[in-house]
Amino acid sequence: MIKKNSAASVEEQYDERGRLIITDSSKIPENMTEEEVVDFWDTYAMSEELLNESYIEEDDLLPPRKSATKPINLRIENDLLNRLQKIAESKQIPYQTLLK
């Protein structure tokens, strides 16, 4: 639905729920309370273009990968291994991770 605002002679577009469609991210207020956010998004919607611009790739959300590890063989006395396994169990992690 498109309405023309005679005062500013700008076409305003509304979505199917009657919310005004925002095409510029600068029109989205910052530092709103949760209640203000709910009220704002009940009244406004983002345009498809703005949604695509603000899309964050999944890779950008993840922390950088650690460098690859290399498997090795390590000889440890049984007593030391048992103590490491108990420590790892108390921390709820595998003992191999504890050794890293």
C-alpha angles and dihedrals in degrees: 000000000000125000126183117226104217095198095058096018090228124139111239118204124206130195125231090275092054095254119146110248116233116212098178124060091213088071090066110092120231130220096030123162117242090259091051090049091053092048092046095051091044086061102034138042132192121247118243090250092052091047090052091048092051095046111120117211114237090237089060091058096053122082115250114278118257118241114274117272126226121222114237137177115241125184113216129173113255093242093053091046091051091051091048091050091052092049091048091048091053089052090044094235132115113268090236089061090049089056093053 
